């Protein structure tokens, strides 16, 4: 009993802040989110304004990260590129997570025939290579931000749904759920009051770990001109411009790659920290 009380009193937030890697990841994530939210105020220049006379300028007090082949300020494009990357990543994982929760709870708590049908659908979609599915959808619909979000949602739903299904199946046989059913509680009440709060934690961890994957997917497809369309600032587009201008301005590739590396590290470390903070087994093991 004393262990349970101590576990409840020690919040997940405090446990996360005691983890140096978690704090480092949280700091990077907060920095990128603030940069994306405040992009119009902190960007020193218009990210799409052309100035051919200023092309391939090196770092200076006017252009802190230099300019690209069209004279656009690289720092401003990177700042607005963070808004593009985070918008696509957060919107995609949010929609995929929401649909995955609904389908996963239905599969785990519904009748056996419905569970088998949904699992078959999940397995069928998961068996398709992600890149091939993305290329097929983009070929049919056409490249763009909306298409990219649709691709990520379609690819991500089966994994989230299977996770929620496994958690729901475990909770469906627990004592408190069986007691609720014996007292005549409705299925929506059981799912919303007892199952959903217990499956959100693992899902949040998975979502935070998947965000950098989606950011890299967006950058890769944009690099191939299959994602975000120019002149919208995107880290993938900046990488492509840097590759095509490698002889004239090799620093462009490095400058464009830095935010990709830092954002990946930030969300990965934050996900690891959340896992350690939210995992009940790790909490109790740490108290012993």
C-alpha positions as protocol buffer text, in pm:
chain_id: "A"
residue {
  index: 1
  type: UNK
  ca { x: 0 y: 0 z: 0 }
}
residue {
  index: 2
  type: UNK
  ca { x: 281 y: 240 z: 84 }
}
residue {
  index: 3
  type: UNK
  ca { x: 442 y: 173 z: -253 }
}
residue {
  index: 4
  type: UNK
  ca { x: 114 y: 245 z: -433 }
}
residue {
  index: 5
  type: UNK
  ca { x: 68 y: 571 z: -244 }
}
residue {
  index: 6
  type: UNK
  ca { x: 423 y: 677 z: -321 }
}
residue {
  index: 7
  type: UNK
  ca { x: 380 y: 589 z: -688 }
}
residue {
  index: 8
  type: UNK
  ca { x: 66 y: 801 z: -707 }
}
residue {
  index: 9
  type: UNK
  ca { x: 223 y: 1096 z: -525 }
}
residue {
  index: 10
  type: UNK
  ca { x: 527 y: 1103 z: -749 }
}
residue {
  index: 11
  type: UNK
  ca { x: 390 y: 1242 z: -1073 }
}
residue {
  index: 12
  type: UNK
  ca { x: 505 y: 1137 z: -1417 }
}
residue {
  index: 13
  type: UNK
  ca { x: 602 y: 1498 z: -1481 }
}
residue {
  index: 14
  type: UNK
  ca { x: 849 y: 1500 z: -1192 }
}
residue {
  index: 15
  type: UNK
  ca { x: 993 y: 1167 z: -1301 }
}
residue {
  index: 16
  type: UNK
  ca { x: 1044 y: 1305 z: -1651 }
}
residue {
  index: 17
  type: UNK
  ca { x: 1221 y: 1615 z: -1519 }
}
residue {
  index: 18
  type: UNK
  ca { x: 1459 y: 1396 z: -1318 }
}
residue {
  index: 19
  type: UNK
  ca { x: 1571 y: 1222 z: -1638 }
}
residue {
  index: 20
  type: UNK
  ca { x: 1856 y: 1422 z: -1803 }
}
residue {
  index: 21
  type: UNK
  ca { x: 1790 y: 1273 z: -2148 }
}
residue {
  index: 22
  type: UNK
  ca { x: 1418 y: 1335 z: -2111 }
}
residue {
  index: 23
  type: UNK
  ca { x: 1481 y: 1698 z: -2015 }
}
residue {
  index: 24
  type: UNK
  ca { x: 1717 y: 1737 z: -2312 }
}
residue {
  index: 25
  type: UNK
  ca { x: 1457 y: 1593 z: -2548 }
}
residue {
  index: 26
  type: UNK
  ca { x: 1181 y: 1806 z: -2397 }
}
residue {
  index: 27
  type: UNK
  ca { x: 1394 y: 2119 z: -2438 }
}
residue {
  index: 28
  type: UNK
  ca { x: 1456 y: 2046 z: -2805 }
}
residue {
  index: 29
  type: UNK
  ca { x: 1088 y: 1970 z: -2869 }
}
residue {
  index: 30
  type: UNK
  ca { x: 975 y: 2288 z: -2692 }
}
residue {
  index: 31
  type: UNK
  ca { x: 1229 y: 2486 z: -2894 }
}
residue {
  index: 32
  type: UNK
  ca { x: 1105 y: 2350 z: -3226 }
}
residue {
  index: 33
  type: UNK
  ca { x: 740 y: 2394 z: -3131 }
}
residue {
  index: 34
  type: UNK
  ca { x: 803 y: 2754 z: -3023 }
}
residue {
  index: 35
  type: UNK
  ca { x: 1001 y: 2818 z: -3342 }
}
residue {
  index: 36
  type: UNK
  ca { x: 715 y: 2683 z: -3553 }
}
residue {
  index: 37
  type: UNK
  ca { x: 447 y: 2875 z: -3361 }
}
residue {
  index: 38
  type: UNK
  ca { x: 637 y: 3205 z: -3365 }
}
residue {
  index: 39
  type: UNK
  ca { x: 782 y: 3170 z: -3715 }
}
residue {
  index: 40
  type: UNK
  ca { x: 629 y: 3490 z: -3858 }
}
residue {
  index: 41
  type: UNK
  ca { x: 768 y: 3692 z: -3566 }
}
residue {
  index: 42
  type: UNK
  ca { x: 1118 y: 3548 z: -3534 }
}
residue {
  index: 43
  type: UNK
  ca { x: 1205 y: 3485 z: -3900 }
}
residue {
  index: 44
  type: UNK
  ca { x: 1436 y: 3769 z: -4009 }
}
residue {
  index: 45
  type: UNK
  ca { x: 1320 y: 3765 z: -4373 }
}
residue {
  index: 46
  type: UNK
  ca { x: 1037 y: 3651 z: -4596 }
}
residue {
  index: 47
  type: UNK
  ca { x: 1114 y: 3282 z: -4663 }
}
residue {
  index: 48
  type: UNK
  ca { x: 984 y: 3292 z: -5022 }
}
residue {
  index: 49
  type: UNK
  ca { x: 1115 y: 3632 z: -5129 }
}
residue {
  index: 50
  type: UNK
  ca { x: 1353 y: 3606 z: -5425 }
}
residue {
  index: 51
  type: UNK
  ca { x: 1668 y: 3813 z: -5459 }
}
residue {
  index: 52
  type: UNK
  ca { x: 1886 y: 3672 z: -5732 }
}
residue {
  index: 53
  type: UNK
  ca { x: 2158 y: 3931 z: -5672 }
}
residue {
  index: 54
  type: UNK
  ca { x: 2202 y: 3788 z: -5321 }
}
residue {
  index: 55
  type: UNK
  ca { x: 2228 y: 3421 z: -5425 }
}
residue {
  index: 56
  type: UNK
  ca { x: 2475 y: 3191 z: -5248 }
}
residue {
  index: 57
  type: UNK
  ca { x: 2575 y: 3447 z: -4989 }
}
residue {
  index: 58
  type: UNK
  ca { x: 2769 y: 3314 z: -4692 }
}
residue {
  index: 59
  type: UNK
  ca { x: 2674 y: 3368 z: -4330 }
}
residue {
  index: 60
  type: UNK
  ca { x: 2660 y: 3732 z: -4229 }
}
residue {
  index: 61
  type: UNK
  ca { x: 2480 y: 3968 z: -3993 }
}
residue {
  index: 62
  type: UNK
  ca { x: 2208 y: 4011 z: -4256 }
}
residue {
  index: 63
  type: UNK
  ca { x: 2172 y: 3644 z: -4348 }
}
residue {
  index: 64
  type: UNK
  ca { x: 2281 y: 3439 z: -4046 }
}
residue {
  index: 65
  type: UNK
  ca { x: 2268 y: 3108 z: -4236 }
}
residue {
  index: 66
  type: UNK
  ca { x: 2338 y: 3247 z: -4582 }
}
residue {
  index: 67
  type: UNK
  ca { x: 2112 y: 3235 z: -4887 }
}
residue {
  index: 68
  type: UNK
  ca { x: 2017 y: 2971 z: -5142 }
}
residue {
  index: 69
  type: UNK
  ca { x: 2040 y: 2966 z: -5522 }
}
residue {
  index: 70
  type: UNK
  ca { x: 1751 y: 3211 z: -5551 }
}
residue {
  index: 71
  type: UNK
  ca { x: 1872 y: 3452 z: -5285 }
}
residue {
  index: 72
  type: UNK
  ca { x: 1619 y: 3337 z: -5023 }
}
residue {
  index: 73
  type: UNK
  ca { x: 1724 y: 3358 z: -4659 }
}
residue {
  index: 74
  type: UNK
  ca { x: 1807 y: 3005 z: -4538 }
}
residue {
  index: 75
  type: UNK
  ca { x: 1743 y: 3070 z: -4170 }
}
residue {
  index: 76
  type: UNK
  ca { x: 1394 y: 3201 z: -4244 }
}
residue {
  index: 77
  type: UNK
  ca { x: 1321 y: 2899 z: -4462 }
}
residue {
  index: 78
  type: UNK
  ca { x: 1441 y: 2662 z: -4190 }
}
residue {
  index: 79
  type: UNK
  ca { x: 1222 y: 2835 z: -3930 }
}
residue {
  index: 80
  type: UNK
  ca { x: 914 y: 2814 z: -4151 }
}
residue {
  index: 81
  type: UNK
  ca { x: 1018 y: 2462 z: -4250 }
}
residue {
  index: 82
  type: UNK
  ca { x: 981 y: 2366 z: -3883 }
}
residue {
  index: 83
  type: UNK
  ca { x: 620 y: 2483 z: -3900 }
}
residue {
  index: 84
  type: UNK
  ca { x: 560 y: 2269 z: -4209 }
}
residue {
  index: 85
  type: UNK
  ca { x: 727 y: 1960 z: -4061 }
}
residue {
  index: 86
  type: UNK
  ca { x: 553 y: 1981 z: -3724 }
}
residue {
  index: 87
  type: UNK
  ca { x: 215 y: 2057 z: -3878 }
}
residue {
  index: 88
  type: UNK
  ca { x: 233 y: 1748 z: -4097 }
}
residue {
  index: 89
  type: UNK
  ca { x: 375 y: 1527 z: -3820 }
}
residue {
  index: 90
  type: UNK
  ca { x: 137 y: 1636 z: -3543 }
}
residue {
  index: 91
  type: UNK
  ca { x: -171 y: 1636 z: -3765 }
}
residue {
  index: 92
  type: UNK
  ca { x: -84 y: 1293 z: -3905 }
}
residue {
  index: 93
  type: UNK
  ca { x: -13 y: 1122 z: -3572 }
}
residue {
  index: 94
  type: UNK
  ca { x: -313 y: 1294 z: -3414 }
}
residue {
  index: 95
  type: UNK
  ca { x: -557 y: 1167 z: -3677 }
}
residue {
  index: 96
  type: UNK
  ca { x: -394 y: 824 z: -3697 }
}
residue {
  index: 97
  type: UNK
  ca { x: -388 y: 794 z: -3318 }
}
residue {
  index: 98
  type: UNK
  ca { x: -753 y: 892 z: -3285 }
}
residue {
  index: 99
  type: UNK
  ca { x: -869 y: 645 z: -3550 }
}
residue {
  index: 100
  type: UNK
  ca { x: -635 y: 379 z: -3409 }
}
residue {
  index: 101
  type: UNK
  ca { x: -783 y: 420 z: -3060 }
}
residue {
  index: 102
  type: UNK
  ca { x: -1138 y: 384 z: -3189 }
}
residue {
  index: 103
  type: UNK
  ca { x: -1068 y: 81 z: -3409 }
}
residue {
  index: 104
  type: UNK
  ca { x: -840 y: -80 z: -3149 }
}
residue {
  index: 105
  type: UNK
  ca { x: -1098 y: -59 z: -2870 }
}
residue {
  index: 106
  type: UNK
  ca { x: -1370 y: -187 z: -3100 }
}
residue {
  index: 107
  type: UNK
  ca { x: -1152 y: -482 z: -3203 }
}
residue {
  index: 108
  type: UNK
  ca { x: -1043 y: -561 z: -2849 }
}
residue {
  index: 109
  type: UNK
  ca { x: -1384 y: -529 z: -2683 }
}
residue {
  index: 110
  type: UNK
  ca { x: -1620 y: -617 z: -2968 }
}
residue {
  index: 111
  type: UNK
  ca { x: -1740 y: -955 z: -3090 }
}
residue {
  index: 112
  type: UNK
  ca { x: -1486 y: -1209 z: -3207 }
}
residue {
  index: 113
  type: UNK
  ca { x: -1590 y: -1193 z: -3574 }
}
residue {
  index: 114
  type: UNK
  ca { x: -1541 y: -817 z: -3581 }
}
residue {
  index: 115
  type: UNK
  ca { x: -1204 y: -853 z: -3411 }
}
residue {
  index: 116
  type: UNK
  ca { x: -1091 y: -1106 z: -3673 }
}
residue {
  index: 117
  type: UNK
  ca { x: -1210 y: -883 z: -3957 }
}
residue {
  index: 118
  type: UNK
  ca { x: -1032 y: -574 z: -3826 }
}
residue {
  index: 119
  type: UNK
  ca { x: -711 y: -766 z: -3757 }
}
residue {
  index: 120
  type: UNK
  ca { x: -720 y: -894 z: -4116 }
}
residue {
  index: 121
  type: UNK
  ca { x: -751 y: -536 z: -4241 }
}
residue {
  index: 122
  type: UNK
  ca { x: -467 y: -421 z: -4013 }
}
residue {
  index: 123
  type: UNK
  ca { x: -239 y: -700 z: -4133 }
}
residue {
  index: 124
  type: UNK
  ca { x: -323 y: -632 z: -4498 }
}
residue {
  index: 125
  type: UNK
  ca { x: -235 y: -264 z: -4475 }
}
residue {
  index: 126
  type: UNK
  ca { x: 76 y: -329 z: -4264 }
}
residue {
  index: 127
  type: UNK
  ca { x: 207 y: -577 z: -4520 }
}
residue {
  index: 128
  type: UNK
  ca { x: 234 y: -303 z: -4782 }
}
residue {
  index: 129
  type: UNK
  ca { x: 575 y: -131 z: -4794 }
}
residue {
  index: 130
  type: UNK
  ca { x: 537 y: 222 z: -4661 }
}
residue {
  index: 131
  type: UNK
  ca { x: 731 y: 391 z: -4940 }
}
residue {
  index: 132
  type: UNK
  ca { x: 550 y: 195 z: -5212 }
}
residue {
  index: 133
  type: UNK
  ca { x: 210 y: 282 z: -5061 }
}
residue {
  index: 134
  type: UNK
  ca { x: 313 y: 646 z: -5036 }
}
residue {
  index: 135
  type: UNK
  ca { x: 427 y: 654 z: -5398 }
}
residue {
  index: 136
  type: UNK
  ca { x: 105 y: 485 z: -5514 }
}
residue {
  index: 137
  type: UNK
  ca { x: -120 y: 733 z: -5330 }
}
residue {
  index: 138
  type: UNK
  ca { x: 86 y: 1030 z: -5446 }
}
residue {
  index: 139
  type: UNK
  ca { x: 72 y: 905 z: -5805 }
}
residue {
  index: 140
  type: UNK
  ca { x: -307 y: 879 z: -5793 }
}
residue {
  index: 141
  type: UNK
  ca { x: -388 y: 1197 z: -5599 }
}
residue {
  index: 142
  type: UNK
  ca { x: -83 y: 1408 z: -5672 }
}
residue {
  index: 143
  type: UNK
  ca { x: 187 y: 1547 z: -5440 }
}
residue {
  index: 144
  type: UNK
  ca { x: 104 y: 1799 z: -5173 }
}
residue {
  index: 145
  type: UNK
  ca { x: 68 y: 1849 z: -4799 }
}
residue {
  index: 146
  type: UNK
  ca { x: -280 y: 1695 z: -4783 }
}
residue {
  index: 147
  type: UNK
  ca { x: -167 y: 1387 z: -4974 }
}
residue {
  index: 148
  type: UNK
  ca { x: 133 y: 1346 z: -4744 }
}
residue {
  index: 149
  type: UNK
  ca { x: -88 y: 1360 z: -4434 }
}
residue {
  index: 150
  type: UNK
  ca { x: -325 y: 1105 z: -4589 }
}
residue {
  index: 151
  type: UNK
  ca { x: -36 y: 868 z: -4662 }
}
residue {
  index: 152
  type: UNK
  ca { x: 100 y: 889 z: -4308 }
}
residue {
  index: 153
  type: UNK
  ca { x: -245 y: 833 z: -4157 }
}
residue {
  index: 154
  type: UNK
  ca { x: -308 y: 525 z: -4373 }
}
residue {
  index: 155
  type: UNK
  ca { x: 32 y: 379 z: -4290 }
}
residue {
  index: 156
  type: UNK
  ca { x: 16 y: 452 z: -3915 }
}
residue {
  index: 157
  type: UNK
  ca { x: -338 y: 342 z: -3826 }
}
residue {
  index: 158
  type: UNK
  ca { x: -273 y: -38 z: -3822 }
}
residue {
  index: 159
  type: UNK
  ca { x: 18 y: -13 z: -3577 }
}
residue {
  index: 160
  type: UNK
  ca { x: -171 y: 212 z: -3336 }
}
residue {
  index: 161
  type: UNK
  ca { x: -488 y: 4 z: -3362 }
}
residue {
  index: 162
  type: UNK
  ca { x: -302 y: -320 z: -3288 }
}
residue {
  index: 163
  type: UNK
  ca { x: -140 y: -161 z: -2983 }
}
residue {
  index: 164
  type: UNK
  ca { x: -474 y: -41 z: -2848 }
}
residue {
  index: 165
  type: UNK
  ca { x: -636 y: -376 z: -2928 }
}
residue {
  index: 166
  type: UNK
  ca { x: -373 y: -563 z: -2724 }
}
residue {
  index: 167
  type: UNK
  ca { x: -418 y: -325 z: -2430 }
}
residue {
  index: 168
  type: UNK
  ca { x: -797 y: -351 z: -2453 }
}
residue {
  index: 169
  type: UNK
  ca { x: -791 y: -730 z: -2459 }
}
residue {
  index: 170
  type: UNK
  ca { x: -584 y: -727 z: -2140 }
}
residue {
  index: 171
  type: UNK
  ca { x: -811 y: -479 z: -1966 }
}
residue {
  index: 172
  type: UNK
  ca { x: -1130 y: -656 z: -2076 }
}
residue {
  index: 173
  type: UNK
  ca { x: -1052 y: -944 z: -1839 }
}
residue {
  index: 174
  type: UNK
  ca { x: -945 y: -729 z: -1545 }
}
residue {
  index: 175
  type: UNK
  ca { x: -1141 y: -734 z: -1220 }
}
residue {
  index: 176
  type: UNK
  ca { x: -1263 y: -375 z: -1231 }
}
residue {
  index: 177
  type: UNK
  ca { x: -1401 y: -413 z: -1584 }
}
residue {
  index: 178
  type: UNK
  ca { x: -1572 y: -741 z: -1495 }
}
residue {
  index: 179
  type: UNK
  ca { x: -1722 y: -573 z: -1189 }
}
residue {
  index: 180
  type: UNK
  ca { x: -1856 y: -288 z: -1401 }
}
residue {
  index: 181
  type: UNK
  ca { x: -2013 y: -534 z: -1643 }
}
residue {
  index: 182
  type: UNK
  ca { x: -2169 y: -726 z: -1354 }
}
residue {
  index: 183
  type: UNK
  ca { x: -2326 y: -403 z: -1229 }
}
residue {
  index: 184
  type: UNK
  ca { x: -2480 y: -345 z: -1573 }
}
residue {
  index: 185
  type: UNK
  ca { x: -2253 y: -70 z: -1702 }
}
residue {
  index: 186
  type: UNK
  ca { x: -2289 y: -2 z: -2074 }
}
residue {
  index: 187
  type: UNK
  ca { x: -2013 y: -73 z: -2322 }
}
residue {
  index: 188
  type: UNK
  ca { x: -1951 y: 297 z: -2404 }
}
residue {
  index: 189
  type: UNK
  ca { x: -1917 y: 375 z: -2033 }
}
residue {
  index: 190
  type: UNK
  ca { x: -1667 y: 92 z: -1980 }
}
residue {
  index: 191
  type: UNK
  ca { x: -1461 y: 194 z: -2282 }
}
residue {
  index: 192
  type: UNK
  ca { x: -1457 y: 565 z: -2204 }
}
residue {
  index: 193
  type: UNK
  ca { x: -1427 y: 554 z: -1824 }
}
residue {
  index: 194
  type: UNK
  ca { x: -1205 y: 249 z: -1770 }
}
residue {
  index: 195
  type: UNK
  ca { x: -1036 y: 133 z: -2089 }
}
residue {
  index: 196
  type: UNK
  ca { x: -946 y: 461 z: -2261 }
}
residue {
  index: 197
  type: UNK
  ca { x: -756 y: 620 z: -1966 }
}
residue {
  index: 198
  type: UNK
  ca { x: -543 y: 306 z: -1934 }
}
residue {
  index: 199
  type: UNK
  ca { x: -445 y: 281 z: -2302 }
}
residue {
  index: 200
  type: UNK
  ca { x: -359 y: 647 z: -2360 }
}
residue {
  index: 201
  type: UNK
  ca { x: -20 y: 629 z: -2185 }
}
residue {
  index: 202
  type: UNK
  ca { x: 140 y: 365 z: -2412 }
}
residue {
  index: 203
  type: UNK
  ca { x: -8 y: 535 z: -2718 }
}
residue {
  index: 204
  type: UNK
  ca { x: 143 y: 873 z: -2625 }
}
residue {
  index: 205
  type: UNK
  ca { x: 485 y: 711 z: -2598 }
}
residue {
  index: 206
  type: UNK
  ca { x: 451 y: 549 z: -2941 }
}
residue {
  index: 207
  type: UNK
  ca { x: 323 y: 871 z: -3097 }
}
residue {
  index: 208
  type: UNK
  ca { x: 617 y: 1072 z: -2964 }
}
residue {
  index: 209
  type: UNK
  ca { x: 858 y: 812 z: -3103 }
}
residue {
  index: 210
  type: UNK
  ca { x: 686 y: 815 z: -3444 }
}
residue {
  index: 211
  type: UNK
  ca { x: 693 y: 1192 z: -3493 }
}
residue {
  index: 212
  type: UNK
  ca { x: 1061 y: 1201 z: -3601 }
}
residue {
  index: 213
  type: UNK
  ca { x: 994 y: 914 z: -3844 }
}
residue {
  index: 214
  type: UNK
  ca { x: 718 y: 1118 z: -4005 }
}
residue {
  index: 215
  type: UNK
  ca { x: 938 y: 1427 z: -4016 }
}
residue {
  index: 216
  type: UNK
  ca { x: 1204 y: 1226 z: -4199 }
}
residue {
  index: 217
  type: UNK
  ca { x: 940 y: 1079 z: -4432 }
}
residue {
  index: 218
  type: UNK
  ca { x: 814 y: 1427 z: -4517 }
}
residue {
  index: 219
  type: UNK
  ca { x: 1169 y: 1549 z: -4579 }
}
residue {
  index: 220
  type: UNK
  ca { x: 1247 y: 1247 z: -4796 }
}
residue {
  index: 221
  type: UNK
  ca { x: 937 y: 1280 z: -5011 }
}
residue {
  index: 222
  type: UNK
  ca { x: 983 y: 1656 z: -5041 }
}
residue {
  index: 223
  type: UNK
  ca { x: 1344 y: 1594 z: -5143 }
}
residue {
  index: 224
  type: UNK
  ca { x: 1207 y: 1378 z: -5425 }
}
residue {
  index: 225
  type: UNK
  ca { x: 953 y: 1649 z: -5517 }
}
residue {
  index: 226
  type: UNK
  ca { x: 671 y: 1417 z: -5405 }
}
residue {
  index: 227
  type: UNK
  ca { x: 582 y: 1595 z: -5082 }
}
residue {
  index: 228
  type: UNK
  ca { x: 545 y: 1962 z: -5000 }
}
residue {
  index: 229
  type: UNK
  ca { x: 542 y: 2165 z: -5318 }
}
residue {
  index: 230
  type: UNK
  ca { x: 771 y: 2467 z: -5367 }
}
residue {
  index: 231
  type: UNK
  ca { x: 786 y: 2749 z: -5281 }
}
residue {
  index: 232
  type: UNK
  ca { x: 646 y: 2635 z: -4942 }
}
residue {
  index: 233
  type: UNK
  ca { x: 947 y: 2608 z: -4709 }
}
residue {
  index: 234
  type: UNK
  ca { x: 1029 y: 2248 z: -4621 }
}
residue {
  index: 235
  type: UNK
  ca { x: 1342 y: 2089 z: -4481 }
}
residue {
  index: 236
  type: UNK
  ca { x: 1329 y: 1835 z: -4763 }
}
residue {
  index: 237
  type: UNK
  ca { x: 1310 y: 2108 z: -5027 }
}
residue {
  index: 238
  type: UNK
  ca { x: 1604 y: 2287 z: -4866 }
}
residue {
  index: 239
  type: UNK
  ca { x: 1802 y: 1963 z: -4873 }
}
residue {
  index: 240
  type: UNK
  ca { x: 1723 y: 1919 z: -5240 }
}
residue {
  index: 241
  type: UNK
  ca { x: 1828 y: 2276 z: -5318 }
}
residue {
  index: 242
  type: UNK
  ca { x: 2148 y: 2215 z: -5124 }
}
residue {
  index: 243
  type: UNK
  ca { x: 2219 y: 1896 z: -5318 }
}
residue {
  index: 244
  type: UNK
  ca { x: 2168 y: 2064 z: -5655 }
}
residue {
  index: 245
  type: UNK
  ca { x: 2394 y: 2350 z: -5542 }
}
residue {
  index: 246
  type: UNK
  ca { x: 2652 y: 2133 z: -5370 }
}
residue {
  index: 247
  type: UNK
  ca { x: 2944 y: 2269 z: -5573 }
}
residue {
  index: 248
  type: UNK
  ca { x: 2847 y: 2633 z: -5526 }
}
residue {
  index: 249
  type: UNK
  ca { x: 2735 y: 2624 z: -5161 }
}
residue {
  index: 250
  type: UNK
  ca { x: 2816 y: 2296 z: -4981 }
}
residue {
  index: 251
  type: UNK
  ca { x: 2716 y: 2444 z: -4646 }
}
residue {
  index: 252
  type: UNK
  ca { x: 2348 y: 2442 z: -4749 }
}
residue {
  index: 253
  type: UNK
  ca { x: 2324 y: 2065 z: -4703 }
}
residue {
  index: 254
  type: UNK
  ca { x: 2477 y: 2085 z: -4357 }
}
residue {
  index: 255
  type: UNK
  ca { x: 2254 y: 2374 z: -4251 }
}
residue {
  index: 256
  type: UNK
  ca { x: 1942 y: 2193 z: -4377 }
}
residue {
  index: 257
  type: UNK
  ca { x: 2043 y: 1868 z: -4207 }
}
residue {
  index: 258
  type: UNK
  ca { x: 2096 y: 2017 z: -3860 }
}
residue {
  index: 259
  type: UNK
  ca { x: 1723 y: 2070 z: -3777 }
}
residue {
  index: 260
  type: UNK
  ca { x: 1640 y: 1720 z: -3900 }
}
residue {
  index: 261
  type: UNK
  ca { x: 1902 y: 1566 z: -3670 }
}
residue {
  index: 262
  type: UNK
  ca { x: 1806 y: 1779 z: -3369 }
}
residue {
  index: 263
  type: UNK
  ca { x: 1432 y: 1722 z: -3408 }
}
residue {
  index: 264
  type: UNK
  ca { x: 1487 y: 1347 z: -3437 }
}
residue {
  index: 265
  type: UNK
  ca { x: 1700 y: 1345 z: -3124 }
}
residue {
  index: 266
  type: UNK
  ca { x: 1452 y: 1563 z: -2937 }
}
residue {
  index: 267
  type: UNK
  ca { x: 1142 y: 1353 z: -3000 }
}
residue {
  index: 268
  type: UNK
  ca { x: 1333 y: 1027 z: -2955 }
}
residue {
  index: 269
  type: UNK
  ca { x: 1477 y: 1128 z: -2617 }
}
residue {
  index: 270
  type: UNK
  ca { x: 1140 y: 1267 z: -2510 }
}
residue {
  index: 271
  type: UNK
  ca { x: 972 y: 941 z: -2604 }
}
residue {
  index: 272
  type: UNK
  ca { x: 1229 y: 745 z: -2405 }
}
residue {
  index: 273
  type: UNK
  ca { x: 1175 y: 976 z: -2107 }
}
residue {
  index: 274
  type: UNK
  ca { x: 798 y: 941 z: -2129 }
}
residue {
  index: 275
  type: UNK
  ca { x: 831 y: 565 z: -2146 }
}
residue {
  index: 276
  type: UNK
  ca { x: 1036 y: 559 z: -1827 }
}
residue {
  index: 277
  type: UNK
  ca { x: 802 y: 804 z: -1655 }
}
residue {
  index: 278
  type: UNK
  ca { x: 474 y: 637 z: -1752 }
}
residue {
  index: 279
  type: UNK
  ca { x: 568 y: 268 z: -1728 }
}
residue {
  index: 280
  type: UNK
  ca { x: 422 y: 144 z: -1397 }
}
residue {
  index: 281
  type: UNK
  ca { x: 664 y: -150 z: -1379 }
}
residue {
  index: 282
  type: UNK
  ca { x: 962 y: 82 z: -1403 }
}
residue {
  index: 283
  type: UNK
  ca { x: 808 y: 309 z: -1137 }
}
residue {
  index: 284
  type: UNK
  ca { x: 761 y: 27 z: -885 }
}
residue {
  index: 285
  type: UNK
  ca { x: 1101 y: -125 z: -967 }
}
residue {
  index: 286
  type: UNK
  ca { x: 1266 y: 209 z: -902 }
}
residue {
  index: 287
  type: UNK
  ca { x: 1105 y: 233 z: -558 }
}
residue {
  index: 288
  type: UNK
  ca { x: 1231 y: -101 z: -439 }
}
